[in-house]
Amino acid sequence: MLTDALKAETYRLWRDRGAVFWGFAFPGIGVFLLGIVASLFIRFVAKQQMPGAINLGSDTIGALGGAGSPITQIFFLIAAAAIFGTDYRWETWRLETPRNSRINLMLAKFAAYGLGVFLALLGMAVGGLLSGLVRAVIETSPIAPFDFATWQAGFLRGLVASWLELMVVGVITALLAVLTRTNVAAIIVTLLLAFAQAIIMGQVRIDPREPPLDALASFPALAANVVRGGPVDIGGATANGAPAAVLMLVLWIVVFGGAAILLFLRQELTRE
Amino acid sequence: MTTALQAIGLTKTFGSSGGAVQALDHFSLDIPRGGVFGVLGPNGAGKSTLFRLALGLIRPTNGEVRLLGAPAGDVGALRRIGSVIETPRFHPYLTARETLVMLSTLSGVKDPQVGVWLERVGLAEAADRRTKGFSVGMKQRLGLAAALITRPEAVILDEPTSGMDPAGIIEIRDLIRQLADKDGVTVILASHQLDEVQRVCDRVAFLAKGKVIGSGSVAEMTSSNEKLRLLATPQATVLEILGARGQVDEDAVLADVTRAQAPDLIRALAHKGVDVVEARWVGGDLERAYFFHMDAGHAD
């Protein structure tokens, strides 16, 4: 029955072209275009030459790191709202809830979102790779030798960190969509939370060698950065913090996702 | 044999304290399997609330509702039921065909025969159009196809012909009768269109203020208000024979007799030398029975 719900949800989602394009495809396209625009600017406007060879492996890992930006998260919010808020928006729950269990319907939405995020992250990595290749042409720079072993570890860490971080965004959107029964409120509130988190993290100084658990628990973005092993604003993180950071991200997903499911199980669908 | 739908002391209150609205009030009703059962009542009588409770969309404040013998919300029972609650709504970016594929997949139907059902509800030509541009009548037809595509044992249809043109109403009425007579599907139908209900239903229940105020077969309901209209002379003799069962209606007399009693009455009139110019049955429609029960229900 869960597989039926998942098949139906992915079938529906794939046909919601606007949500799929802006929510899952555009981040990859954006990474590609942004890389080229930046390269053109540096080469022809600033008239500078970036030193050294272009490292395509780093470009793909860097592209994954873009998922931590609140701007990038806007696109994933569009997808999350289209998945979790669509049945409230179009009042289609009354057609669907008698056909499968509510828990399956919600789990299928989480799975569809998770799958979409995974593919979108791969798209972002491909976007980073392609923009690196184009940059090599624009900047007439050589391409650095590819070290698969180093790249593999960094890429997997980046993929896991970004996927978990975007799943946190998804479960918060899901909870808000169920609570408010509108996808607009879910988008706005989640976006405000993402920006607030980015601002607070910029202000707080944390010992990078041993990030405190309460900080990891409070800021999913911090936890994601620790997993990536490449801090952006708060200094370098050590590999020691990664398991705790993963645990915290998983806890966010379980707690908020669980709350969304529990609320939906008890929700009275008086209009939808 | 279990009932199709059984409500036992069902109460549903929306809101709380001062703003509370009681949609169903210790409501009890057994809807048997087989045939077409009509649920009638004015707006706010509790029809949609009853259906939403049965489908597990909302929870009762008190009491119990069972569908095919299983508690409300039981997915196993729900998968044997089709439903159209109020005007159905669809994802606007899906076509009619895609909507049915998605919903049948959700129900776990292996061979949904989407084309057959689209044809049967008269949407074959609009199969590949997005539902965004569908009229209310087209949405009703698609909702009906969505309800039937799982080949259910029973269907709950809430105002299935609202927004349809007269030809569409006849088509859907015929389809409903076919479902009951040929496919053996129990149809539970809520409607405001009393003449339609009379034509299509076998049994009905009248609802008012969240309670059942009358139920029975359509034949029973309609025969109870049927009268024999006699255009006969001399009228005084007719009234004398009928006594309390006679009532003047312009130039005729309305006789409160059953169809079985009618031949004896005609013989008695002839025996007394009355010339019967015309004798025909009047009333006998669900509308009269409906308003009779509504008036009685509201008087309570």
Interface residues (C-beta under 8 A of the other chain):
Chain A: M1 D4 A5 K7 A8 Y11 R12 R15 D16 R17 G18 T86 W90 E91 T92 W93 R94 L95 E96 T97 P98 R99 N100 S101 E268 L269 T270
Chain B: F14 R52 L55 G56 L57 I58 R59 V75 L78 R79 I81 S83 I85 E86 P88 R89 F90 H91 P92 Y93 L94 E98 V101 M102 L103 T105 L106 S107 G108 G143 A146 T150
